[in-house]
Amino acid sequence: MKVAFIGVGTMGKPMAANIVKGGHEVFVFDSNPAVASRVAGEIGATVLGQMADIAVAEIIVTMLPDGNVVRDVALGDKGIASAAKPGTILVDMSSSQPMITRTTGAALALKGIVLIDAPVSGGMQRAATGKLTIMIGSNDAAAVVRAKPVLECMGDTFFDVGKLGAGHAAKALNNVVAAGNYAVLAEALIAGERYGIDRGTIVDIVNVSTGQSFCSTVVMKQFVIPETFNTGFASGLLAKDARIAADLAEELGCDDPFIQLSAKRWALARDTLGGTEDMSKAIIAWQGLKKIPAA
């Protein structure tokens, strides 16, 4: 199958490489032409010189910063909609806003292009091994069947979540749970340390007790306690996902104080550390804070 991959950065590169390994003919495009050329040479793909060349693809995969960028790439001047052939499937694997995904999909449908949202979970390590978890939203079951051989090159766990946008909603909701888990555990470590309890001891207790989670067993144990801070997932990305979940919950009229607070805490971590810093460093942003006494 001929597959165009748009956005070959930290996650996009290994994902595109696995599609090549799966026997598909891959064409890569990036906002930075030098990156596209380098990645194409490293993984055995072909560079798309301009968006107009996207017509060669049967399936287009996007791995971009957010839904606004995906919409611009899809519907903007000389974008995908102006070049792709009717019947083309666009698979957005970015962390995008569900409501934007819906409107982008509706506009693409007028051009005969089917949009599937298929965001991923698993980070760089599982992207490299092709073992990502993929959450799929779509209004066209037949298109999902057509795209599945490509998706199976990148992931090994699939959830068909519902209609278009549901995959992006599920991804954001999963990540805001992780964001909340980390924030609460970080606060517990800070409080424990101020009392005189070693951080590592608290994490060990949590990991054999009722507070155990992925954040305690992996993020805290492997990256925070040894202070390696190299999960490979940026604080800005987690802050973005938490914000997407918070905005979605608000749009749906939910009573969601914990989700809203998680989004605010991670925005603070991002703004304090810088969005490119590893998310595991967020505890550094929070540990110097003290509650302001009431007036």
C-alpha positions in Angstrom: 0.0 0.0 0.0 1.2 3.5 -0.7 1.3 5.5 2.5 2.2 9.2 3.0 3.4 10.1 6.5 3.2 13.8 7.5 5.2 14.8 10.6 8.3 12.7 11.1 9.5 14.0 14.5 10.2 12.1 17.7 7.2 9.8 17.4 6.5 10.1 13.7 9.9 8.8 12.6 9.8 5.4 14.3 6.1 5.0 13.4 6.9 5.7 9.7 9.9 3.3 9.9 7.6 0.5 11.1 5.3 1.1 8.2 8.3 0.7 5.8 9.2 -2.5 7.7 5.7 -3.7 7.2 6.3 -3.8 3.4 4.4 -0.6 2.5 5.7 2.1 0.1 6.1 5.2 2.3 6.4 8.8 1.4 7.3 11.4 4.1 6.6 15.1 4.4 7.5 17.5 7.2 7.3 21.2 7.8 11.1 21.0 7.9 12.3 19.7 4.5 15.7 18.8 5.9 14.2 16.6 8.5 12.0 14.9 5.9 15.1 14.2 3.7 17.1 12.8 6.6 14.4 10.6 7.9 13.6 9.3 4.4 17.2 8.3 3.9 17.3 6.6 7.3 14.2 4.5 7.1 14.0 3.8 3.3 11.2 6.1 2.4 10.7 8.7 -0.4 10.4 12.4 0.3 7.4 14.3 -0.9 8.7 17.6 -2.2 5.3 19.4 -2.0 1.8 18.7 -0.7 0.5 18.4 -4.2 2.4 15.1 -4.5 0.2 13.6 -1.7 -2.1 12.3 -4.5 0.2 9.3 -4.8 -1.0 8.0 -1.4 -3.9 5.7 -0.7 -3.5 6.3 3.0 -2.2 9.5 4.6 -1.0 9.5 8.3 -0.6 12.7 10.2 1.5 13.0 13.5 1.3 16.7 14.2 1.1 19.0 17.3 -2.6 19.3 17.6 -6.0 19.5 15.8 -5.5 23.0 14.7 -2.4 22.1 12.8 -4.1 19.0 11.4 -7.0 21.1 10.2 -4.6 23.6 8.5 -2.7 20.8 6.8 -5.9 19.1 5.7 -8.0 22.0 4.6 -5.6 24.9 4.2 -4.4 26.5 0.9 -2.7 23.7 -1.1 -3.5 21.2 1.7 -4.5 17.6 1.6 -8.1 18.3 0.5 -6.8 20.1 -2.6 -4.5 17.3 -3.7 -5.6 13.9 -2.4 -7.8 11.7 -4.6 -11.4 10.9 -3.6 -11.4 7.7 -1.7 -8.1 8.5 0.1 -8.1 7.7 3.9 -6.5 10.3 6.3 -5.5 8.8 9.6 -4.8 11.4 12.2 -2.6 9.9 14.9 -1.9 13.2 16.6 -3.2 14.3 20.0 -6.0 16.4 18.6 -9.1 18.1 20.0 -12.1 15.9 19.4 -14.5 18.7 18.3 -12.0 20.0 15.8 -11.6 16.5 14.5 -15.3 16.3 13.8 -15.4 19.5 11.8 -12.3 18.6 9.9 -13.7 15.2 9.0 -17.0 16.7 7.8 -15.1 19.2 5.5 -12.9 16.4 4.2 -16.0 14.2 3.5 -17.2 16.8 1.0 -14.0 16.1 -1.0 -14.5 12.3 -0.8 -11.7 11.9 1.8 -12.4 9.8 4.9 -10.9 10.9 8.2 -10.1 8.4 11.0 -8.7 9.5 14.3 -6.3 7.0 15.8 -4.1 8.6 18.5 -1.6 6.5 20.3 -0.3 5.7 23.8 3.0 4.1 24.7 5.7 6.7 24.1 8.9 6.5 22.2 9.9 3.0 23.3 6.7 1.3 22.1 6.7 3.5 19.0 10.1 2.0 18.1 9.0 -1.6 18.7 5.6 -1.2 16.9 3.7 -2.0 20.1 1.7 1.2 20.6 -1.9 1.2 21.9 -4.2 2.8 19.3 -7.6 4.3 20.0 -9.8 4.5 16.8 -12.7 6.8 16.1 -14.5 6.7 12.8 -17.8 7.1 11.0 -16.7 4.6 8.3 -16.1 1.0 9.4 -15.0 0.0 5.9 -12.2 2.7 5.9 -11.0 1.3 9.3 -10.7 -2.2 7.8 -8.7 -0.7 4.8 -6.4 1.2 7.2 -5.9 -1.6 9.7 -2.9 -3.3 7.9 -1.0 0.0 8.2 -2.1 0.6 11.8 -0.9 -2.9 12.7 2.6 -2.0 11.7 2.6 0.6 14.5 0.5 -1.0 17.3 -0.5 -4.2 18.8 -3.4 -3.1 21.0 -6.5 -1.5 19.4 -9.7 0.0 20.8 -12.5 0.9 18.4 -13.9 3.6 20.6 -16.8 5.0 18.6 -17.6 7.7 16.1 -15.1 10.2 14.7 -13.3 12.1 17.4 -13.8 9.4 20.0 -10.3 8.2 19.7 -8.9 11.6 20.4 -11.3 12.0 23.4 -10.2 8.6 24.8 -6.5 9.5 24.4 -6.9 12.8 26.2 -9.0 11.3 29.0 -6.4 8.6 29.5 -3.6 11.1 29.7 -5.4 13.4 32.1 -5.7 10.4 34.5 -2.0 9.9 34.2 -1.4 13.6 34.7 -3.6 13.6 37.8 -1.9 10.4 39.2 1.5 12.0 38.8 0.5 15.3 40.4 -1.0 13.7 43.5 1.9 11.4 44.0 4.4 14.3 43.5 2.6 16.2 46.2 2.7 13.2 48.5 6.5 12.9 47.9 7.0 16.6 48.6 4.9 16.4 51.8 6.6 13.2 52.9 10.1 14.7 52.3 9.2 17.8 54.3 8.2 15.4 57.2 11.5 13.6 56.8 10.5 10.5 54.8 12.7 9.5 51.9 11.0 9.8 48.5 12.1 6.3 47.4 10.6 4.8 50.5 7.2 6.4 49.9 7.2 5.2 46.3 8.1 1.7 47.4 5.2 1.8 49.9 2.8 3.0 47.3 3.9 0.3 44.8 2.8 -2.5 47.2 -0.2 -0.7 48.4 -3.5 0.8 47.2 -2.0 3.9 45.6 -0.1 1.9 43.0 -0.3 3.1 39.4 1.8 3.3 36.2 3.1 6.7 37.5 4.3 5.1 40.7 5.8 1.9 39.3 7.3 3.4 36.1 7.5 7.2 36.1 8.4 7.8 39.7 10.4 4.6 40.3 12.4 4.6 37.1 12.8 8.3 36.2 12.1 10.6 39.2 13.7 8.7 42.1 17.0 8.1 40.2 16.7 11.6 38.8 17.2 10.5 35.2 14.1 12.4 34.0 14.1 10.9 30.6 10.7 9.3 29.9 10.8 10.8 26.4 7.5 12.6 26.9 7.6 16.4 27.1 5.8 18.3 29.8 4.2 20.5 27.2 2.6 17.5 25.5 1.1 16.2 28.7 -0.1 19.7 29.6 -1.7 19.9 26.1 -3.5 16.6 26.5 -4.7 17.5 30.0 -6.1 20.8 28.6 -7.8 18.9 25.7 -9.5 16.7 28.3 -10.5 19.7 30.5 -12.0 21.6 27.5 -13.9 18.5 26.4 -15.3 17.9 29.8 -16.4 21.5 30.1 -18.0 21.4 26.6 -19.9 18.4 27.7 -21.2 20.1 30.9 -19.4 17.7 33.3 -18.7 18.5 36.9 -14.9 17.9 36.7 -12.9 19.8 39.4 -10.1 17.2 39.4 -9.6 17.3 35.6 -9.6 21.1 35.6 -7.1 21.2 38.4 -4.8 18.7 36.6 -4.9 20.8 33.5 -3.9 23.9 35.6 -1.1 22.1 37.5 0.4 20.8 34.2 0.2 24.2 32.6 2.1 25.6 35.6 4.8 22.8 35.2 5.1 23.5 31.5 5.4 27.3 32.0 7.9 26.9 34.8 10.1 24.2 33.2 9.6 24.9 29.5 7.4 22.8 27.3 10.3 20.7 25.9 11.5 19.5 29.3 10.6 15.9 30.3 7.3 15.5 32.0 8.9 13.6 34.9 10.6 16.8 36.0 7.2 18.4 36.9 7.9 17.7 40.6 10.8 20.1 40.4 8.4 22.9 39.3 6.1 22.2 42.2 8.4 21.3 45.1 9.4 24.9 45.9 5.8 26.1 46.1 4.2 26.9 49.4 0.5 27.6 50.2 -0.2 31.3 50.4 -1.8 32.0 53.8 -5.4 33.4 53.8 -5.6 37.1 54.4 
